[in-house]
Amino acid sequence: MGAWPVPRPSFILGGTLIEPKDVVLAVLGAAAALAGFVLVFLGIIIASYQSYPGGVPEKVVRPYRISGAALLGTFGLSLITVAVSLLWLINGGSVALYGWSIALFALLLVAVFAAAAWTTRMVLWP
């Protein structure tokens, strides 16, 4: 047996074997794309925040600051997911990193949906 472990199938879909490497590559690419998507929403929040004049009460701009921080956190989660997926590829397919990659991506999907919904609500229905 070689130095690399034999890849186990991630799952079988319609009789077709899906390799773990294919799953991790898809997670890596999708997480990177979602990071860009989150930056669009962060830009919308920053532009909305900057549209207020300097003397606006803190109560008015506080939701924009909170949203900006949450979006920045979601962007960070995207980058962490990309990094874990990349580590999985570099380290030859660690089972633990595979699980983390999938779990982080699932969490990222929820966070991106929440960020998109919240940002849309803030901008369209203040």
Summary of the structure (lengths in Angstrom):
residues: 126
radius of gyration: 19.1
end to end distance: 62.2
largest distance: 70.1
contacts: 332
relative contact order: 0.16
helix: 75%
strand: 5%
